[in-house]
Amino acid sequence: MSATSASARPKVGLVLGGGGARGAAHLGVLEVLESLRIPVDCVAGTSMGALVAGAWVAGVSPAQMREELGRADWADMFQDNPDYAELNHRNKRLSQRFLPGSETGLKASGAVTPPGVVSAQKIKLFFNRLVRADAGERRIEDLPLPVSIIATDIGTGERVVLREGSLTQAMRASMSVPGLMAPLEMGGRKLVDGGLTDNLPVREVRERCGAEVVIAVNVGSTPLKPDEVKGLLTVSAQVIALLTEQNVQATIATLTPRDIVIQPDLGSIGAADFERHADAALRGRIAADALAARLRPLAVDEGTWTQWRQGLAERLPDPARKRLRIDEVQVVGLSLASEVVVRRYLAQAVGEPLDTKALDQALGRVYGDGWYERVDYTVLSEGGRNVLRVMPVEKGWGPDYLRLGLRLDSNLSQGSTYQLRAGYHRTWLWPLGAELLVVGELGSSTGASVEWLQPLTADRLWFGEATAEYRRDRSDYFFLEQRVAEYRSVRTRVEATGGLNLSLVGTLRAGWRQTRVSRELDTGIDILADVPERGSGGWLVAADLDRLDRLYFPRSGWSAAAEWYHGHTGGDGTDYTRTSLDLRGAAPWRDYVLGSRLAWVGSPTGTLPIHDAGRLGGFLNLTAFASGQLIGDDVAYAHVRAERIIGRLPLGLRGDMRFGLAVESGKVAKPYTLQKRNGWLHSLAAYLGGETPFGPVYLGIGRGSGGSTNAYLFIGTP
């Protein structure tokens, strides 16, 4: 059949439905339409269909989209925060103490939870890169073809059609799966996934351009079978699937015999299987090829096709403008946070071409400060000048938060312990951004602390910090490797320091620490009856550097913590100096992670009091021995380990599961309790573990010198 002439060609509307990762099938369909030379008069899309539709009309070819989807790290994309190494020091230490995702805003009206598991920070920046937003803000009304993007007003349940405004913002709104991704506020509405109201927007292309023939691509997921609906996540997925399927079937019922429905056989490809995008695209191509006979009458001759393509290209950005020279950098939209704090990460020089890779990294670091629900940018032309506008949006549920921590710990030698932790965190109390953190702990050990962090300069380079802490802990003591006593110790500590932030590397601090310790025998023999505990006070200098890429189970990087403390115990006037060093490193090798640790605690002058002594024992601290079993002065430890990555957490969760082996050695040169063996002690540890939404989880066993054996189960925050 010959190609249709331009005058005889019916108006064609292209509809790309939603389906999450299954929407990559649209790429294969577009490739077939282009190979057949089938122009369209307007396009409408929902969710992933909105992404593909918007990018395609914005000049991104299916081949380029394939390349970008292949380059994207989807597991990381659904993690808003940058890598752990890219967080500031304060947030790293908060991450150690509290569960990820436990943050809840505290307002006068009550507790406010974040609007979604994911704020889509990295997803939005991906959209910017995809449609070349660095060449200028891409607006829907300026695109060369009419494009409609479908969203849903979560407040009213109304279908919302976006025909103008920011293209990337519209994409972001249409893909906001309720509960998973935070709604996007636009024009006073809170917008979520358009699939809830119109997952196959056929009606829109008929209204928008009077489409006489509709090519509709349906990639939606079918509802689960009754026996597959077993938990909260599957119930939520089922509700969305049922709502989507109902409106899709109602739409299909309106199609005419001239319309063409392409429904790829996507099999087991799920809405979250973004790593299978190439498979989905191939299946889309196969489905479109199967309908080539019906599609071919819509094709045009070579001349008409070339003219249509040129008409699109005339309204696309000039490729020469991909790297605009920036004449001004603005930071807008802040209420509490300081503009200087945002600018400390921005390296874009005025008068230089826009470096989008560096900009994305900088915005990730800004977001990682923890005060914003999203951080975006746009490039505007104002009076012939190119303006880079950075737009942080402060958390609507801040600036005061409740944070939670949980720890469950069990080992063969000491039984089980548990601890619940809650923190009340107030931020931006004063203009320079002071923070107050009040923490309470309850369980096998109890305690409370108050911390005040006071930045001394607007860029937070210099800071002062004051801490007051009370703790009541259980302390076990061993004699000839037998647990013979259990004490309840009470420790109070007051500390005041000043410090310097070394960008994202860590901090240097110096100040005064005052400690008071008392103990009371709980069970066993009072082996410390003649050992006084009067506490100490003195000057300290500390360095805490951390460039590991993960908090608990890193894949690469290093960390170094060192402290010098000169204490005076009072009473007999004995002084001592405590010096400690802890070095850690990790490096990937194929499916393995190789790691090491080297630590030392000692007293260059005097003798360490028992409350400040070095301790060995515990998981990856001479695993075969009980936690804190070996105690004394001049304590050294080292290990090397190899971990095999045996699984990765699902989309949206950062971390992996590993099986590891560690060879350990440790020595207490001046033991405070009698040991069966002196000198270097050794241990071999085997464990399963990984980083989860509940913190680190591990199950390990260690076998050491003299037949010592211990096993550990740990879940939660240390």
C-alpha positions in Angstrom: 0.0 0.0 0.0 1.4 3.4 -0.9 2.1 6.0 1.7 -0.7 8.5 2.5 -0.3 12.1 1.1 -0.2 14.9 3.6 -3.6 16.2 2.5 -5.3 12.9 2.8 -3.7 11.9 6.1 -6.1 11.7 9.1 -5.1 13.4 12.3 -3.3 10.9 14.5 -3.1 11.1 18.3 -0.5 9.0 20.2 -1.4 7.9 23.7 1.3 6.4 26.0 -0.1 4.8 29.1 1.3 4.4 32.5 2.9 1.3 34.0 6.1 2.2 35.8 9.1 0.4 34.4 6.9 -1.5 31.9 6.6 1.9 30.2 10.0 1.4 28.6 8.0 -0.6 26.0 6.9 2.8 24.6 10.5 3.2 23.2 10.1 0.1 21.0 6.8 1.4 19.8 8.2 4.8 18.9 11.1 3.1 17.0 8.5 1.3 14.8 6.4 4.4 14.2 9.6 6.3 13.1 10.7 3.4 10.9 7.3 3.4 9.2 7.3 7.2 8.9 4.1 7.7 10.8 3.8 11.4 12.1 1.4 12.3 14.9 -0.5 15.4 15.6 -0.5 15.4 19.4 0.6 13.2 22.2 -0.8 12.4 25.7 0.9 10.4 28.4 0.5 9.2 31.9 3.2 8.3 34.4 6.1 6.6 32.5 4.1 7.3 29.4 4.3 11.0 30.3 8.1 10.7 30.7 8.5 9.1 27.3 6.0 11.4 25.5 7.5 14.6 26.9 11.1 13.6 26.2 10.3 12.4 22.7 8.6 15.6 21.7 11.4 17.6 23.4 13.8 16.1 20.9 15.1 13.0 22.7 15.1 10.0 20.3 14.1 6.5 21.4 17.8 5.5 21.0 18.9 8.3 23.3 16.3 7.4 25.8 17.4 3.8 25.8 21.0 5.0 26.4 19.9 7.2 29.3 17.8 4.5 30.9 20.7 2.1 30.6 23.1 4.6 32.2 20.8 5.3 35.2 21.4 3.6 38.5 17.8 2.9 39.3 18.6 1.4 42.8 20.3 4.7 43.7 17.7 6.8 41.8 15.0 5.9 44.4 17.3 6.9 47.3 17.0 10.7 47.8 20.1 11.2 49.9 23.5 11.1 48.2 26.0 8.4 49.2 27.0 8.4 52.8 30.3 9.9 51.9 28.5 13.0 50.5 26.7 13.8 53.7 27.9 16.4 56.1 29.5 15.2 59.3 26.4 16.1 61.5 24.1 14.0 59.4 26.5 11.1 59.3 26.4 10.9 63.1 22.6 11.3 63.2 22.4 8.4 60.8 24.4 6.2 63.2 22.0 6.9 66.1 18.6 6.8 64.5 16.8 4.6 62.0 16.6 5.9 58.4 13.0 6.9 57.6 12.0 7.4 61.2 12.0 11.2 60.9 8.6 12.7 61.9 7.9 16.4 62.0 6.6 18.0 65.2 4.2 20.9 64.8 2.0 22.8 67.2 -0.9 20.9 65.6 0.7 17.5 66.2 3.0 15.0 64.4 3.4 15.3 60.7 4.9 12.5 58.6 6.7 13.0 55.3 4.3 12.8 52.4 6.1 9.9 50.7 8.9 7.3 51.1 10.8 9.1 48.3 10.9 12.8 47.6 12.1 12.0 44.1 15.2 14.3 44.4 17.4 12.3 42.1 14.5 11.3 39.8 13.7 15.0 39.1 17.4 15.7 38.3 17.4 12.7 35.9 14.4 14.3 34.1 16.3 17.5 33.8 19.3 15.8 32.2 17.0 13.7 29.9 15.3 16.7 28.3 18.4 19.0 28.4 17.0 21.5 30.9 20.5 22.9 31.2 19.9 24.5 27.9 16.9 26.4 29.3 13.7 25.7 31.0 11.6 23.3 28.9 8.0 24.4 28.9 5.2 22.2 27.6 3.6 25.0 25.6 6.8 25.7 23.7 7.3 22.1 22.5 6.9 21.5 18.7 3.9 19.2 19.2 0.9 19.5 21.5 1.7 17.4 24.5 -0.7 16.6 27.4 0.5 15.1 30.7 -2.1 13.5 33.0 -1.9 13.7 36.8 -4.4 13.3 39.7 -5.3 15.8 42.4 -4.9 13.7 45.5 -7.0 16.1 47.5 -10.1 16.0 45.2 -9.6 12.9 43.1 -9.9 15.0 40.0 -8.1 14.2 36.7 -5.7 17.1 36.0 -4.4 17.7 32.4 -1.1 19.6 32.2 -0.8 21.4 28.9 1.6 24.2 29.9 4.3 25.0 32.4 7.5 23.1 33.3 7.8 19.9 31.4 10.0 18.2 34.0 7.7 19.3 36.8 4.7 17.8 34.9 6.6 14.5 34.4 7.4 14.4 38.1 3.8 15.0 39.1 2.4 12.3 36.7 4.8 9.7 38.1 4.1 10.3 41.8 2.9 6.9 43.0 0.9 7.6 46.2 2.6 6.5 49.3 5.9 5.8 47.6 6.6 9.2 46.0 5.7 12.5 47.6 3.0 14.5 45.8 4.1 17.5 43.8 2.4 20.8 44.7 1.5 22.8 41.6 -1.0 25.6 41.3 -2.4 25.0 44.8 -3.0 21.3 44.0 -1.1 18.2 45.3 -0.6 16.1 42.2 0.1 12.3 42.0 0.1 9.6 39.5 -2.3 10.2 36.6 -3.0 6.5 36.3 -5.5 6.7 39.2 -7.9 8.7 37.0 -6.8 8.2 33.4 -4.0 5.7 32.6 -4.7 5.6 28.9 -5.7 9.2 28.0 -7.5 8.7 24.7 -10.1 11.3 25.4 -7.4 13.9 25.7 -5.9 13.5 22.2 -9.4 13.6 20.7 -10.1 16.9 22.5 -6.6 18.4 22.1 -6.1 18.0 18.3 -9.2 16.4 17.1 -7.5 13.0 16.5 -9.4 10.9 14.0 -7.2 7.9 14.6 -5.7 7.0 18.0 -2.7 4.9 18.5 -2.9 3.8 22.2 -0.1 1.9 23.9 -1.3 0.1 27.0 1.5 -1.1 29.4 -0.5 -1.2 32.6 0.0 -4.0 35.2 -2.9 -6.5 35.6 -4.3 -6.8 39.1 -2.8 -9.5 41.4 -4.7 -12.8 41.9 -6.5 -13.0 45.3 -3.9 -15.4 46.8 -1.1 -13.0 45.8 -2.5 -10.2 48.0 -0.7 -11.0 51.3 0.6 -7.9 52.9 0.5 -4.1 53.2 2.7 -3.5 50.1 0.7 -5.9 47.9 -2.6 -4.4 49.2 -1.4 -0.9 48.2 -0.2 -2.2 44.8 -3.5 -4.0 44.3 -5.6 -0.9 45.0 -3.7 1.1 42.4 -3.9 -1.7 39.9 -7.6 -2.0 40.3 -8.2 1.7 39.9 -6.0 1.9 36.9 -7.5 -1.2 35.2 -11.0 0.1 35.7 -10.4 3.4 33.9 -8.3 1.7 31.2 -11.1 -0.7 30.3 -13.6 2.2 30.3 -11.3 4.0 27.9 -10.8 1.0 25.6 -14.6 0.7 25.3 -14.7 4.2 23.7 -12.3 3.3 20.8 -13.5 3.0 17.3 -12.5 0.4 14.6 -10.1 2.9 13.1 -8.1 3.2 16.4 -5.2 0.9 17.1 -4.4 -0.5 20.5 -0.8 -1.8 21.1 -0.5 -4.0 24.1 2.9 -5.5 24.5 3.3 -8.9 26.1 5.4 -7.8 29.1 5.1 -11.0 31.0 6.8 -10.9 34.4 8.3 -7.4 34.0 6.9 -5.5 36.9 6.4 -1.8 37.5 9.6 -1.6 39.5 11.8 -3.6 37.2 13.6 -0.6 35.7 16.8 -2.7 35.1 14.7 -4.7 32.5 14.0 -1.6 30.4 15.8 -3.1 27.4 13.6 -6.2 27.5 10.5 -4.1 27.8 11.5 -1.9 24.9 12.1 -5.0 22.7 8.7 -6.4 23.6 7.2 -3.0 22.7 8.9 -3.2 19.3 7.6 -6.7 18.7 4.0 -5.7 19.6 4.1 -2.7 17.2 5.7 -4.8 14.4 2.9 -7.3 14.8 0.4 -4.5 13.9 2.5 -3.0 11.1 -0.2 -3.9 8.6 -2.7 -1.7 10.5 -0.2 1.1 11.1 1.2 1.4 7.6 -1.8 3.2 6.1 -1.0 6.1 8.5 2.5 6.4 7.0 3.5 9.3 4.7 6.0 9.6 1.9 9.6 10.4 2.4 9.2 14.1 1.6 6.3 14.6 3.9 8.1 12.7 6.7 11.2 14.8 6.3 9.2 18.0 6.3 7.4 16.9 9.5 10.6 16.0 11.2 12.1 19.4 10.2 9.1 21.2 11.6 9.8 19.6 14.9 13.5 20.3 14.8 13.0 24.0 14.1 11.4 24.5 17.5 13.9 22.3 19.4 16.9 23.9 21.4 19.9 24.7 19.4 22.5 22.0 20.2 25.1 24.8 20.5 23.2 26.0 23.6 23.7 22.8 25.5 26.4 24.4 27.6 25.2 27.9 28.3 27.5 30.4 29.9 26.1 31.3 33.3 26.0 35.1 34.1 24.4 34.8 37.5 23.6 32.2 40.2 20.6 32.8 42.3 19.3 30.8 45.4 15.6 31.4 46.0 12.7 30.2 48.2 14.5 29.9 51.5 12.7 30.8 54.8 14.8 29.4 57.6 18.0 28.0 56.0 20.8 30.3 55.1 21.6 31.1 51.4 25.3 30.9 52.4 24.9 27.3 53.5 23.5 26.4 50.1 26.1 28.3 48.2 29.0 26.5 50.0 28.4 23.5 47.7 27.8 25.4 44.5 31.0 25.5 42.4 29.5 26.9 39.2 31.6 29.9 38.3 29.9 33.0 36.8 31.0 33.5 33.1 31.7 29.8 32.7 29.7 27.1 30.8 27.2 25.3 33.0 28.6 22.1 34.4 25.5 19.9 34.9 27.4 17.0 36.4 29.0 19.1 39.1 25.6 20.9 39.6 23.8 17.6 40.2 26.4 16.6 42.7 26.2 19.9 44.5 22.4 19.8 44.7 22.6 16.3 46.1 24.9 17.6 48.8 22.5 20.5 49.5 19.7 18.0 49.8 21.9 15.8 52.1 22.0 18.6 54.7 18.6 17.2 55.7 16.5 20.5 55.7 14.8 20.2 52.3 12.2 18.1 50.8 13.6 18.8 47.3 16.3 20.9 45.6 15.9 21.7 42.0 17.2 24.2 39.4 16.2 26.0 36.3 18.1 28.0 33.7 16.4 31.3 32.7 17.1 34.0 30.2 16.6 37.5 31.8 17.5 40.5 29.8 19.9 38.5 27.6 21.7 37.1 30.6 21.6 33.4 31.5 20.6 32.9 35.1 21.0 29.6 37.0 18.3 29.6 39.7 18.7 27.0 42.5 15.4 26.3 44.3 15.6 24.5 47.6 12.2 23.8 49.1 12.3 23.5 52.9 10.6 20.5 54.5 6.9 21.2 55.1 7.1 18.9 58.2 10.1 20.7 59.7 12.1 22.3 61.2 11.5 20.2 64.4 11.6 16.4 64.3 11.2 13.2 66.3 13.7 10.5 65.5 13.7 6.9 66.6 16.3 4.2 67.1 16.0 0.5 68.0 18.5 -2.1 68.9 18.2 -5.9 69.6 21.4 -7.7 70.5 22.0 -11.2 71.5 25.1 -13.3 72.0 26.0 -16.6 73.6 28.1 -15.3 76.4 26.0 -12.4 77.7 22.4 -13.1 76.7 20.1 -10.6 75.1 19.7 -6.9 75.4 17.4 -4.3 73.8 17.2 -0.6 73.6 14.7 2.0 72.4 15.9 5.5 71.5 14.0 8.6 70.8 15.4 12.0 69.9 13.7 15.4 69.8 15.7 17.5 67.2 15.2 21.2 66.7 16.9 22.9 63.9 17.5 26.5 62.8 16.8 28.0 66.2 19.0 31.1 65.7 19.9 32.9 62.5 23.2 31.0 62.1 21.3 27.7 62.4 21.7 26.4 66.0 20.5 22.9 66.7 19.2 21.3 69.9 19.0 17.5 70.2 17.4 15.8 73.3 17.8 12.1 73.4 16.3 9.5 75.8 17.1 5.8 75.9 15.2 3.0 77.6 15.9 -0.7 77.8 18.8 -2.9 79.0 20.7 0.4 79.4 19.0 3.8 80.1 20.2 7.3 79.5 19.5 10.8 78.5 21.5 13.5 76.8 21.2 17.1 75.7 23.3 18.5 72.8 23.6 22.0 71.5 25.3 22.7 68.2 26.1 26.3 67.5 27.6 27.3 64.1 29.9 30.3 64.6 29.9 31.4 60.9 27.2 31.6 58.3 28.9 28.9 56.2 29.0 26.6 59.3 32.8 26.2 58.8 33.4 26.9 62.5 31.1 25.6 65.3 30.8 25.2 69.1 29.2 22.2 70.7 28.1 21.5 74.3 26.8 18.1 75.5 25.5 16.8 78.9 24.8 13.1 79.2 23.6 10.6 81.8 23.9 6.9 81.3 23.2 3.7 83.3 24.8 0.6 81.8 25.5 -3.0 82.5 29.2 -3.8 82.7 30.4 -7.4 82.7 33.8 -8.4 84.1 35.7 -11.6 83.4 38.3 -13.6 85.3 40.2 -16.3 83.5 37.6 -15.9 80.7 34.7 -16.6 83.0 32.1 -14.0 83.6 32.3 -13.5 87.4 30.7 -10.1 88.0 28.0 -7.8 86.6 28.0 -4.1 87.6 25.6 -1.3 87.1 27.6 1.7 86.2 26.4 5.3 86.2 28.2 7.8 84.1 27.7 11.5 83.8 29.6 13.6 81.2 29.7 17.2 80.3 31.7 18.3 77.3 32.2 21.7 75.6 34.2 21.9 72.4 34.9 24.2 69.5 35.6 22.8 66.0 36.2 23.1 62.3 34.2 21.4 59.6 36.5 20.0 56.9 33.9 20.1 54.2 32.4 16.6 53.7 35.5 14.9 55.1 34.9 15.3 58.8 35.7 17.6 61.8 38.5 18.7 64.1 37.5 19.5 67.7 39.2 20.7 70.9 37.7 21.4 74.3 37.1 20.2 77.8 35.5 17.0 79.0 34.3 16.3 82.6 33.3 12.7 83.5 31.9 11.2 86.7 31.5 7.5 87.1 30.1 5.3 89.9 29.3 1.6 89.9 27.3 -0.8 92.0 27.6 -4.6 92.0 24.6 -6.3 90.6 25.6 -10.0 90.7 28.8 -12.0 91.2 32.0 -11.3 93.0 33.0 -7.7 93.8 36.4 -7.9 92.1 36.6 -4.1 91.8 36.0 -3.4 95.5 39.4 -1.8 95.9 39.4 0.1 92.5 38.2 3.7 93.0 36.0 5.3 90.4 36.1 9.1 90.7 35.8 10.2 87.1 38.1 12.7 85.4 38.3 16.0 83.8 40.6 17.4 81.2 41.4 18.8 77.7 40.8 16.9 74.6 41.6 17.2 70.9 39.8 14.9 68.4 39.6 14.3 64.6 36.8 12.4 63.0 37.2 11.8 59.3 34.9 9.6 57.3 34.8 9.0 53.5 33.2 5.6 53.5 30.4 5.2 51.0 28.0 3.4 53.4 27.4 3.7 57.1 27.6 0.1 58.3 28.6 -2.1 55.4 30.7 0.1 53.1 31.8 -0.9 49.6 34.6 1.6 49.3 36.3 4.5 51.1 38.1 5.1 54.4 37.6 6.6 57.8 40.0 7.7 60.6 39.1 8.7 64.2 41.8 9.9 66.6 41.5 11.4 70.1 44.0 12.8 72.6 42.7 13.4 76.1 44.7 14.6 79.2 42.6 13.8 82.2 43.0 14.5 85.9 41.3 12.0 88.2 41.3 14.1 91.3 41.8 12.8 94.8 45.3 11.5 94.6 46.1 14.0 91.8 47.0 11.3 89.2 47.1 12.5 85.7 46.9 10.4 82.6 46.8 10.8 78.9 44.5 8.7 76.8 45.2 8.4 73.0 43.1 6.4 70.6 43.2 5.7 66.9 40.7 3.8 64.7 41.4 3.4 61.0 39.0 1.6 58.6 39.0 1.0 54.8 37.0 -0.9 52.2 37.5 -1.5 48.5 35.3 -3.5 46.0 36.7 -6.3 43.9 34.3 -8.0 41.5 31.4 -9.4 43.7 33.5 -9.0 46.9 34.3 -6.2 49.3 37.7 -6.3 50.9 38.0 -4.5 54.2 40.3 -3.8 57.1 40.4 -2.2 60.5 43.3 -1.1 62.8 42.8 0.3 66.3 44.8 1.2 69.3 44.0 2.7 72.8 46.8 3.5 75.2 48.3 6.0 77.7 51.5 7.7 76.8 51.6 9.1 80.3 50.0 7.6 83.5 47.6 4.7 83.6 44.1 4.6 82.1 41.4 4.5 84.8 39.1 1.5 84.4 36.2 3.7 83.0 38.5 5.0 80.2 40.4 1.7 79.5 40.6 0.0 76.2 38.3 -3.0 75.5 38.3 -5.9 73.2 35.6 -8.5 72.4 32.5 -8.3 70.4 31.6 -8.6 66.7 34.6 -7.7 64.5 36.5 -6.6 67.7 37.8 -10.1 68.5 34.6 -11.9 67.6 35.3 -15.1 69.6 35.3 -13.1 72.9 32.4 -11.5 74.7 31.8 -7.8 74.3 34.3 -5.9 76.5 35.7 -9.1 77.9 39.3 -8.0 77.6 40.1 -4.8 79.3 43.3 -2.8 80.0 45.8 -0.3 78.9 47.8 -0.4 75.6 45.1 -2.3 73.6 45.7 -3.0 69.9 43.5 -4.7 67.4 43.6 -5.4 63.6 41.5 -7.4 61.2 41.2 -8.1 57.4 38.0 -9.3 55.9 36.5 -10.4 52.7 32.7 -10.2 52.0 30.8 -11.8 49.2 27.8 -9.9 48.0 25.0 -12.5 47.9 22.0 -10.3 47.3 20.8 -6.7 46.9 17.9 -5.0 48.6 14.8 -4.2 46.5 14.3 -0.9 44.5 14.2 2.1 46.8 16.5 0.6 49.5 20.2 1.1 49.7 22.5 -1.7 50.7 23.2 -5.3 50.0 23.5 -8.6 51.9 26.8 -10.3 52.4 28.6 -13.4 53.6 31.9 -12.5 55.2 35.0 -14.0 56.7 37.4 -12.0 59.0 40.8 -12.8 60.4 41.4 -10.9 63.6 44.2 -10.3 66.1 44.3 -8.3 69.3 46.5 -7.7 72.3 46.1 -6.2 75.7 49.6 -5.3 76.8 48.5 -4.2 80.4 45.4 -6.3 81.3 43.3 -5.2 84.3 41.9 -8.7 84.9 43.7 -12.0 84.8 43.6 -13.7 81.4 44.3 -17.3 80.5 46.5 -16.1 77.6 48.6 -13.0 77.2 50.2 -11.6 74.1 48.4 -11.6 70.7 45.1 -13.3 70.6 43.4 -14.4 67.4 39.9 -15.0 66.1 38.3 -16.2 62.9 34.8 -14.8 62.2 32.1 -15.8 59.8 28.9 -13.9 59.3 25.9 -13.0 57.3 24.8 -9.4 57.3 23.8 -6.2 55.5 22.4 -2.7 55.8 18.6 -2.6 55.9 15.8 -0.1 56.7 16.2 -1.2 60.3 19.9 -0.5 60.4 22.6 -3.1 60.2 21.6 -6.8 60.6 24.1 -9.5 61.1 24.4 -13.1 62.4 27.9 -14.1 63.1 30.1 -16.7 64.9 33.7 -16.5 66.0 36.3 -19.1 67.0 39.4 -17.9 68.7 42.6 -18.6 70.7 42.2 -21.3 73.3 38.9 -22.5 71.9 36.9 -19.4 72.8 33.6 -19.3 70.9 30.9 -16.7 70.6 27.9 -16.1 68.4 26.0 -12.8 67.7 22.6 -11.7 66.4 22.2 -7.9 66.0 19.4 -5.8 64.5 19.1 -2.0 64.7 21.2 1.0 65.4 24.4 0.7 67.5 
